[in-house]
Amino acid sequence: MKFFSIYIIFSFIMTMETVRNLDLERFMGKWYVISNIPNFIEKNRSNSYDTYSLNQDGTIDISYYGDKNGKTLHLKQKAEVKDTINNSLWQLRITKPYIPFLRLPYKVILLDDKYDHMVVGYDGSTMGWIMCRDNHMDDIVYDSIMKQLEDKFNYKRSQFFKVEHDK
């Protein structure tokens, strides 16, 4: 059992390359979800975004908001930085609603120099989020990101669905 646990931790850290030298303070703030591979929480939601806040202990509070059927979902999460050299590999847990024992990887795999847009990837290319500081992303930038995701991370454009933003 101990070997299995070590393998899980090793594969969590080593399977998808993350960005180098992420500046946590600069990364904090509001990020709009431009496109994602929808999961059961985010499917058919609009106006989706996350806000990130760095805590004094180095953890990160994340609040997700998304609209569906006239109601806004607010999901609270907490992340712990696992790669303190590059700061781009986190372990996330959902705190509201609280889901015990659930820990998820959070990997920043693309980030532009201005911290205007980024991509969070998931091992096996099964989940992903393209995010931006604005609720709209230029088509040329979006296409460039999709090309990088296809070429470098084995994603397919057809996996991603754009999120509608009307506010």
C-alpha positions as CSV (number, residue, x, y, z in Angstrom):
1,M,0.0,0.0,0.0
2,K,2.9,2.4,0.8
3,F,4.4,1.9,-2.7
4,F,1.0,2.6,-4.3
5,S,0.7,5.9,-2.3
6,I,4.2,6.9,-3.4
7,Y,3.3,6.1,-7.0
8,I,0.2,8.3,-6.8
9,I,2.1,11.2,-5.4
10,F,4.9,10.8,-8.0
11,S,2.5,10.6,-10.9
12,F,0.6,13.6,-9.6
13,I,3.7,15.7,-9.7
14,M,5.5,14.4,-12.8
15,T,3.0,13.8,-15.6
16,M,2.1,17.2,-17.1
17,E,4.7,20.0,-17.4
18,T,3.7,23.2,-15.7
19,V,4.9,26.8,-16.3
20,R,8.0,28.0,-14.7
21,N,8.4,30.8,-12.2
22,L,4.8,31.7,-11.6
23,D,4.5,34.9,-9.5
24,L,1.8,34.0,-7.1
25,E,1.0,37.6,-6.1
26,R,0.7,38.7,-9.7
27,F,-1.5,35.6,-10.5
28,M,-4.1,36.5,-7.8
29,G,-7.3,38.2,-8.7
30,K,-10.2,37.5,-11.1
31,W,-9.9,35.1,-14.0
32,Y,-12.9,34.5,-16.4
33,V,-13.4,31.0,-17.7
34,I,-13.4,31.5,-21.5
35,S,-13.6,27.8,-22.5
36,N,-13.4,24.5,-20.6
37,I,-14.0,20.8,-20.8
38,P,-17.2,20.9,-18.9
39,N,-17.5,18.8,-15.7
40,F,-20.8,18.1,-13.9
41,I,-20.5,21.3,-11.9
42,E,-19.7,23.6,-14.8
43,K,-21.8,22.1,-17.6
44,N,-24.1,24.7,-19.2
45,R,-23.0,27.5,-16.9
46,S,-22.5,31.0,-18.1
47,N,-20.6,34.0,-16.7
48,S,-18.1,31.7,-15.0
49,Y,-15.1,33.1,-13.2
50,D,-12.7,32.4,-10.4
51,T,-11.2,34.8,-7.8
52,Y,-7.9,33.9,-6.2
53,S,-6.6,35.3,-2.9
54,L,-3.2,34.5,-1.4
55,N,-3.2,33.8,2.3
56,Q,-0.4,34.7,4.8
57,D,0.3,30.9,5.2
58,G,0.9,30.5,1.5
59,T,-2.4,28.8,0.7
60,I,-4.7,30.2,-1.9
61,D,-8.5,30.7,-1.5
62,I,-10.4,30.2,-4.7
63,S,-14.0,31.2,-5.2
64,Y,-15.8,29.9,-8.4
65,Y,-19.0,31.6,-9.6
66,G,-21.2,30.4,-12.5
67,D,-24.7,31.1,-13.6
68,K,-27.3,28.5,-14.6
69,N,-31.1,28.8,-14.9
70,G,-31.1,32.2,-13.3
71,K,-29.1,31.1,-10.2
72,T,-25.4,31.7,-9.4
73,L,-23.4,28.9,-7.9
74,H,-20.6,29.9,-5.5
75,L,-18.1,27.1,-4.9
76,K,-15.2,27.7,-2.4
77,Q,-11.9,26.0,-2.7
78,K,-8.5,26.1,-1.0
79,A,-5.2,25.3,-2.8
80,E,-1.8,24.4,-1.4
81,V,1.2,25.1,-3.6
82,K,3.1,21.7,-4.1
83,D,5.9,23.0,-6.3
84,T,7.4,25.9,-4.4
85,I,10.2,26.4,-7.1
86,N,7.8,27.2,-9.9
87,N,4.5,27.8,-8.0
88,S,2.5,26.3,-10.8
89,L,1.5,22.9,-9.3
90,W,-1.2,23.0,-6.6
91,Q,-3.3,20.6,-4.7
92,L,-6.9,21.8,-4.4
93,R,-9.7,20.8,-2.1
94,I,-13.4,21.9,-2.2
95,T,-14.3,23.6,1.1
96,K,-17.9,24.7,0.4
97,P,-19.6,22.4,-0.1
98,Y,-17.1,20.4,1.9
99,I,-16.0,17.1,0.3
100,P,-13.8,15.2,2.7
101,F,-10.7,13.4,1.3
102,L,-11.1,14.9,-2.2
103,R,-7.8,16.4,-3.4
104,L,-7.4,17.5,-7.0
105,P,-4.3,18.6,-8.9
106,Y,-4.3,22.1,-10.3
107,K,-1.6,22.7,-12.9
108,V,-1.0,26.0,-14.7
109,I,0.3,24.7,-18.0
110,L,0.2,27.9,-20.1
111,L,0.5,31.5,-18.9
112,D,1.4,34.6,-21.0
113,D,4.0,37.0,-19.9
114,K,1.5,39.8,-19.0
115,Y,-0.6,37.4,-16.9
116,D,-3.6,38.2,-19.2
117,H,-4.5,34.6,-20.0
118,M,-3.7,31.1,-18.8
119,V,-4.6,27.5,-19.0
120,V,-5.1,25.0,-16.2
121,G,-4.5,21.4,-17.4
122,Y,-5.3,18.0,-16.1
123,D,-3.4,14.8,-16.6
124,G,-4.7,12.7,-19.4
125,S,-6.1,15.8,-21.0
126,T,-9.5,15.0,-19.5
127,M,-10.2,18.4,-18.0
128,G,-9.0,21.9,-18.9
129,W,-9.8,25.5,-18.5
130,I,-8.8,28.5,-20.7
131,M,-9.0,31.6,-18.6
132,C,-8.5,35.3,-19.2
133,R,-8.5,38.5,-17.1
134,D,-11.3,39.9,-19.3
135,N,-14.6,38.1,-20.1
136,H,-13.7,38.0,-23.8
137,M,-10.6,36.7,-25.5
138,D,-9.5,37.6,-29.0
139,D,-10.0,34.8,-31.5
140,I,-6.3,34.9,-32.6
141,V,-5.1,34.4,-29.0
142,Y,-7.7,31.7,-28.5
143,D,-6.6,29.8,-31.6
144,S,-3.0,30.1,-30.6
145,I,-3.7,28.6,-27.2
146,M,-5.7,25.8,-28.8
147,K,-2.8,25.0,-31.1
148,Q,-0.4,24.8,-28.1
149,L,-2.8,22.6,-26.2
150,E,-3.1,20.2,-29.2
151,D,0.6,20.2,-30.0
152,K,2.1,20.1,-26.6
153,F,-0.5,18.6,-24.3
154,N,-2.5,16.2,-26.5
155,Y,-5.8,18.0,-26.1
156,K,-8.4,18.2,-28.9
157,R,-10.2,21.4,-29.8
158,S,-13.5,19.5,-29.9
159,Q,-13.1,18.8,-26.1
160,F,-13.5,22.5,-25.2
161,F,-16.7,24.5,-25.1
162,K,-16.8,28.3,-24.9
163,V,-18.5,29.8,-21.9
164,E,-21.0,32.6,-22.6
165,H,-20.4,35.9,-20.8
166,D,-23.1,38.6,-20.9
167,K,-22.1,40.5,-17.8
